[in-house]
C-alpha cells in the first residue's frame, strides 16, 4: 500500500474535547456514543456526535465512533440500531471489537478492527481484512519488524498508538479487572487493576518486593519514531486518552501536529497562533518506546501508577510549613506537586505561596530533605491552554474574472471545494485602476469563519471600483457556500455484505479464562531477575538488580486478599498471570 497522507487521530471524551482536538490540528477524532464503547464513562448523546461531525467536516476531518465492546445476544440489535443512528449523525467509520456485528447489515461506512481484536500477527491481520475491515488498529506491544510483516501481509490501512497509556496485557485479552473487581475491560468498565500496588512474593511466602505498582508501564511516546513507523507502513497515528481532560488532548494533539507537519495530512487547514505545546506539562507517567525495537530499557512507571508530572528538583530543607527546593524550576501559587519518598511512596501537595526556591505548603508532614519533586499540575500552563487556543484556518484562493456586464468570482479551498458567485456588473469604471485592484485584493483577502482568503488572479477589462461593504459581503457569501459544501460533502461509501459465522473469529470472551493476562511486559526483566538474560543493545545498561534474590518459583502478586500466580514463557519472552 502506497502511503501518501498521514492521519493524526485524537481521543474525544465528549464533543467539546473533540472540537478542541480539531482546532489543535487533529485529522480525525474517535468518540463513543451513549453505549457499547470501551470506556463506559465516556459515553455521548447522538445529538452531540452530530454536532461534532458537522464541525469536523468543515475541515475534512473525520469522526470515528467506537462500538468496541463484546456484546450479549440481546445487545446486538441495540448496537445495530445505535450504529444506524450514528451513521445518520454523520460518523465516518466504526471501530469494532465484537465480530458478531459483521453478521448483520451494517451502515455503509468504513469498519476499523479495534486493537481489542488482538492484531499481533500477519495471520490475524489477513483474517480480519478478509472479513471486510478497511483498517486494523494494531496491538501496542509490537515491534517495527512485526509491523512491517503485517504491512506486507495485507492491503488495508494500519493504525498504531503513538502516545498515551500502554495496557500491560495484550489488548482484548486482559481479564484482570474482571477477576479482581467484577468489571470487564471487554465491556468498557476496566478497573485498571494493573495500576494497583502489589507485593511480589515467592513460593515460600518471602516478600521480594513490597507495595509497588509492579504491573504499571510508563506511557507511550513515539514522536521521535514517526519516520520509522511511516516506513513500516502506518498511516494513522493514534493518541490514547478517551478519559483524559481537554488540556491533555489540546496539548498532545498540538504537539504531534507540529511533529507531523512535514507530512501531507488527510484534512484541511493550518494553525495560526496559540499556546506552545509541551507533553511533559500535562498527564504522563514517564515515557517509553515499549517494544518498538524489541525488548529494551525498563518501562515500569516505578514510583507511581498515576501522573507524577514534570520533574522539578529535590527538597533541600524543610522548615515548618516551608520547603526549600534545590535545582528547581520556577513554581506558581496553585501548582500541584508530587513528592517521592525513599521507599517510592508518593504524596501530593498544593503550592500555597511560591517565592523562588522557598515554597510554602499547607503542611509538610512526611516531607524530608532529599525527596524528589514533580509538578503534576501547572496552573500557568493550564490557563494558557484554556485562553490561548490556536486558530485553524483553511487557505482559499480567489479568482476574479470580469467580462462586459458580468463578473464571476471563484473561491477554491486547499482541499478542492469550489464556490462561485456571478453577478451583473454595473459598478463604475475605476479612475485609478491599480488602486482599485489593490483595494479588491485587500478586502477579499481576509479571514471569514474558518477561511483565510487570498486573491490569486484578477482578470478585468475595464477595472471597476467596488465599495468595501460590497466586497466584504461577497467574501462572506463565498465563505457561507464553502461551509455548506464542507459540511455536506459526501462520505466515502463502503457497502457491507453480512458475514455469516464472523463471530467465530472472536478471540476475546465474556467469560474469565484461566490465563487472566498475557504480556511482553515482564516483572522479572523489570527487576533484573530475568534468567534468560536477553542481550543488551549498545548503550544499554545491565538491568540486573544487585539487592534482589529471584526467590523460589512460582512467584505471586499479592494485593490484600488477591493472590495472582506469575508464569514465564522465556522461549517467547512473555509473562502471564493466572488466577490462584
N, C-alpha and C positions, 0 to 999 in steps of 0.2 A: 504493500500500500504506500503510495507516494503522499507524504505529509506536506501540505503547503501552508496551512494555517493552524495555529495553536489556540486552544480554548483554556481560559482561566476560569475555573469553576468554584464558586464560593458557597458557603453554607448560609442558610437563612432560617433562623428560629421563627421569624414572623415576617410579614410582608414589609414592614418598615425597615427591618435589617436587610432584607433582600434589595430594597430600593437603595439603601445606603451602599451596599456592595456594588451595585451597578454604577452608582455615582462615583465610586472609587476605582472603577475600571474593570469590573468582572465582565466576562463574556457570557456567563451563564450562572444561574443560581439553582440550588436544589433545596426543596422545601416539602414539608408534609401537609397533606390535607387533614381533615378532622379525625381520621382513623388510619390504622394499618401502616404507620410509619415506624421506623426502627428507633425513634426517640419519641415515646408516647407523650413526654412532657413538652413536645414542640409541635403540637397539632395546630391547624389553622382552618378557619372557615373558608368555604369555597369562594365566597364573595371577596375575601382578602386576597386569595390567589388570583382571582380575576383582575383585581386592581394591580397586583404585581406584574401580571402578564402584559397588561396594557402599557405599563411603564417600561418594562424590559424591551418590548418590541419596538419602542421608539428608536432604540439604538441597535436593533437587530440582535439583541441579546436574547437568550433562551431561558425557559423555566422548566426544570426537570422535577417532576413530582415523585416523591418516594412512596412506593407501595411495597415496602421491603420487610414485611414480617411473614412468618409462617401463619397459615390460615386454617381454621377448622372448616369442616364441611358446610356448616351453617353460615359461615362468614363469606364464602366465595361469592355468592350472588350479591351480597352487600358491597364487597370490594369492586366487583364489576360495575355496579351502579355508580359507585363513587368515581371510578376511573372515567366513566362516561361524563359525569358532571365536571370533572377536572378538564377533560378534553374540551368540553363546550366553554369552559372558562378561559381556554387558550394555552394550556400547557403544551410543551413541545416534545416531551419524552416522559416515559415512566421508568423508574428504577425498581426492578422487581427481584424479590427473593424466591417466593413460592412459585415453583414452575407449574403447579396445577392451574394457575391463571392462564397459561398458554393453551389450555384445552378449551377455552371459551372464546367467543367472538369479541376481540378487543378493539378499542378505537384505533384508527389508522395513523398513529404516530410512532416514533422510534421507541423501541424497547431496549433498555440497558440492563444487563445482568449485574445485579448488586454484588459488591465484594462479599456479601453474605452467602453467595452461591459457591464459594470456595474455589476460586480460579487460581491454581498454582502450577498447572502443568499444561503442555500443548494438547494433551488428550482431552482434558476437561474443557479447554478453550474451544476445540473443534466441536465437541459435543453441544456446547451452548450456542455456538454460531449456527449449527445445523437446526436448532430449534427456532431460529428466527431473530436472535438478538443482533442489533446493529452495532452495539458497543459492549465491551466487557470491562468491568471495574475490577482491577487485579488486586490480589492479596497484598497487604502492606509489607509482608516479610520476604519479598522476593529479591533476588539479586539481578544485576544487569544482564548477566548471562541467561538467567531464566526468562527475563522479559524478552530478550532477543529471540529465544527459542519459541515463545508463544507468538511473537510477531511473525515469525517465519511460518507458523502453522495455520494462521487464519488471515482473512482479508478484511475483517471488520475493525472498527476503531477500538483503541485501547486507552483506558483511563487509569490514572495512578495517583495516589495521595502523595502530596509533596510537602505538607505542613500540618502539624497538629498531633493530636493524641494517637498513640500506637497501641492497639489492643495486644495484650501479651499472648493471647491464644489466637489460633487461626480463625479468621472471621467466619461466622456461621457455624462453627463447631466448638463453641465455648459454652459449657453448661454449669460453670462455677457458680454464677449468681443464682441460677435456678436451684442448684443443690443446696446452697447455704441460706438463701433468703426466699426461695419460692418465687423468684422473679426472673422470667426467662428473657435472655438477650435476644432470642429469636421471636419474641413477642413485643419488643420495644420497651421493656422495663428493666434493663440491666441495672443491678445494684452496685456495679463496679467493685465487686469483691476483690479484684486484682489490686485495687488501690488501698486495701486494708493492710494493717501491720500484723506480722506473723513472727512466731519463734520457729527456728529451724532446729529440729530435734532428731537425734539418731535412733537406731533400733533399741539401744539400751536406755533411752529416755534422757540422755545427756543433751543439754541445750548448747548447740554450736553457735547460733546467732540469736540474739534476743530482741524482740519488739522492733522489727524493721519492715519497711514496705518492700518485701522481697520479690513481689511479682509486678512491681510498678516500673515500666520502662520510661525513659525520657520521651520527649515529644519529637516527632519527625521534623527535619528541616533540610530541604534539598535545593535551596536557592543557588548553591554553587555547582549543582549537578544537573541543571537543566539541559546543557548541551549533551551530556551522556544519555539522559532519558529520551531526548529527541532522537538521537542517533539510534537508540534501541527500539524506537517505534511508538512512543507515547505521543498522543495528540491532545489529550485532555488532562490538565493539571489541577488536581482537586485539593482544596483546603478543607481539613476536617473541622467540625465545630458547630453542629446544629443546636447545641445547648449553650454556645458562647454568646456573650453580650455584644452590643453594637460596636463598642470601642475596639474590641478584639478583631471583629470582622473588618471594620474600616481600616485599621492599622495594617493587618496582614495582607488584605487584598491590595491596598495601595502599594505596599512594598513589592509584592510579586508582579504587579502591573509594571513597575519600573524595571524589574529584572527581566521581564518578558517583552519589553518594548522593542527589542531588536528583531523580534519575530513578527510575522504577519498574524493578525488576530482575526477571530471569527465574528466580531461585532464591530460596530462603527463608533467613532468618537475618540477624542483625546482629552486629557485632563489639563486644566488650567488652574494654577494656584493651589492653595490649600496647605494642609499640615505636611510636615516631613515625617514619613513613617519610620518606625524602629521596632522590630519584633521583640526585642528584649524588654520593652517597656509595657507590654501587656502580658496576659496569662501565658506562662511557659514553665515547664518542669525541668529546664535544661534541654539540650538538643542532642539528637543522634541521627546518623545516616543509616541506622539499622543494619540491614544485611545487604545493602546495595553492592558492596564489594566482597560479599561473603562475611564470615564471622570475623569481627574486628575488635575495636576497642569496647570496653564495658559500656553498657547502655542503661543500667539501672538508675532510677531517679534518686537513689541512695537516701538522702536525709528526709524527704517528704514526698508523698504522692500528690500533694497539692502544689499550687504555683508558689515557688519561693520568690520569683521575680528577679530583678536586676541586682547583681552583686554591688554592694556599696562600700564595704570595708569591714573593719573589726572594731569591737569595743576596746578602747584604750583604758578607760576608767569608768567606774560607777560612783556617783556622788549624790546620795539622796535620791531624788526623782529625776536626776540628770545623768546622762551618759556622755562620754567624750569619745568621738569616733576618730580612728586612725585611718588615713588614706581614703577618706570618704568623698563621694560626690555630693554636691550641694543638695540639701533637702529643703522641703517646704512644709509649713504648717498644714496638717491634714494628710500628709503622706502616710501610707501603711507600711510597716516594717515587719520582717520575719527575722527571728534570731535563732541560730542553730547552736545548740549546746554541745558539750564534749561527747555525749553518747548519741548524738544525732537527733535529740528531741528538738522540736520546733515550737516556738511560741511567737505570738504576734502582739504588736502594739501600734497605736496611732501617735504620730508626732503632734505634740501639743504646741511647742514653741521651738523653732529651729533658729539657731544663731551660730552660723559657721560650723565648727566641729562639735559644738555643745548643743545637745538635744534634750529638751525637757519632755518627759513622758508622764502619763497619769500615775504610773507606778513602775518600779524597776525590780519587783520581786522575781527572783530566779535568774536575773541577768548578772553576768560577771565578765571581767576582762578576758579578752581572747575570743569571745563569741563572734562568729561570722554574722554579718548583717546584710539582708537583702531588702530591696524595696518592691513590695508586691502591689502597691497602689500609688501611682504617680499623679498627684492631683493636678499639677500644671499640665501634664500631657493629656489627661482625661478632658480637661477644659478645652485644650487645643483641638482635640478630636471632635468635640461637640460643636465648637464655634467656628472652626476654620476648615470647612469642607472644600474640597476641590470642585470645580465646575466641569462637568463633562459636556463637551461641545462636538458637534458634527460639522465638518467643513463642507460648505456648499458653494459651488461655482455658478455665477450668473452670467448668462449670455444675453445681450441686448441687441435686438435687430429691428431697425425701423425701415419701413418701405413707405412709399407715398400713401398717407392716410391711415396706415395700420402699423402697429408695433407689437412684437411678440417678445416676451421675456421668459426665458427658460432657466430653471434652477435645478441643478443636478448635485446630489449628495455623493459623498465618498463611497457609499455602498449602492450607488446607481439607482436611487429613486429620483424620479423626474417630475417636476411640476411646471406647468405652463400657464401664463396669463397673456391673453391677447386683447387689445383694445383699439378702438378708433382713435387715432392720434391727431388731435386738433390743437395741441399746445403751440404757443408762439415760437417762431424761429429764434434761436438764441443770438443775441447781439455779440456775445463773446463765446464762441463755440468751445474753446479749450477749457474755460472756466465752467461752462455748463456740463461738460463731460466729467470734470473733476468733482463737481457737486453731485452728479449722478453716482459716481463711484463711492463717494464718501457716505451718502445717505443709504445706499443699498448695502454697503459693506459693513454692516453692524451685526450684533448678536440679536436674535429674536428667539425666545424659548431655548431649545437645545441646539440651535443652529448658529453657526458663525459664517455669515455670508461674505463673499468677496466677488468682485466683478472680474470675470475672465476676459470678456471681449465686448466691445461696443461697436456695432455697425449702424451708422445713422447718416442719412443724407436727405435733407439737411439736419443738423443738430438742433434740437429743440430745448426749450427751457421748461423745467418742471419744478414746482414748489416742493419744499422739503416734506410738507404734510402728505402730498400725493405719493412721493417715493417711499416714505415710511409706511403708508398704508399698503402700498404694493408689496413691500417686503413682508409685512405681516400676513398678507393674503397668501403669498408663496409659502411661508412658514406653516400656516394652518393646513394647507393642502399637503405639504410634505409630512406633517404629523399624522394626518388622516391616512395617508398611504402607508406610513411606517407601522401604525397600529393595526392596520387591516391587511398587512402583507400575508400572502398565503403561506401556511406551514408546509413543511416537507411531508407529503403523504406517504405512509408506509402501510399498505394493506397487509392484514394478518390472516392467515388461514389457521383455524383451530388445529392444535397438535394433539391428537388422542394419545394418551399414555405419557404425556410430558411430566406428570407428577412423579413418575418412576425415576426421574433423573434428579430428584431432590436428594441432597446429601444430608442436610440438616433435618432434625426431627423434633417433634413436640415433646417426646419422652426423653428422660435423662439416661444416657448410656453409661456404661461402666467407666469409660475414659471421659473425664469431665473437661479436659483441656489438653490440647497438643500444641507445641510451640517450638520455634527455633531459639527462643529466649531460654537460657539455661542458667539456673541458680548456681550450679557447681562452677560453670565458667565464670559467672559474675563474681563469685567469691574466691576464685583462684584455686578451686578444688577439682578441676577437670582432670580425669585420669587419662584421657586421650591425648591431652596436650596439643591442641591444634597449633600448627606452626604460626609464629608471629610474623607479620609482614614487616618490611623495612620501616624503621621509625617507630614501631610499636614497642611498648614496654611489656615485660613479662608480667602477667596478671596473677601469679601465684601469691597467696596471702600468707605471710610469714607466721601469723599468730593462730591460724585455724587448723585444726585437725579434721580430716574428712569424715571421721566418725564411722560407725558401723552401719551398713545399709540393711533395710531400706531407710531412707530419710523421710521425715514428715514435716509438713507445715501445720502449726498448731495456732489456733485463734479461738480463745475462750473454750467452748465445748467442741469446736470443729477440729477435726484431725484429717489431713489430706496426705495421701502417700504419693511420693515422687517416683517416677520411673524414668530411666535414662536410656535412650537408644543411641549409643555412641556411633554405631555404623552409619546412621542417617543424621547424626548430630541434632537430635530432637529430645525435648523433655515432655513428659506427660504428667498429668495429675489425675489420680484415681481416688474415688471415694473409699474411705477406710472404715 
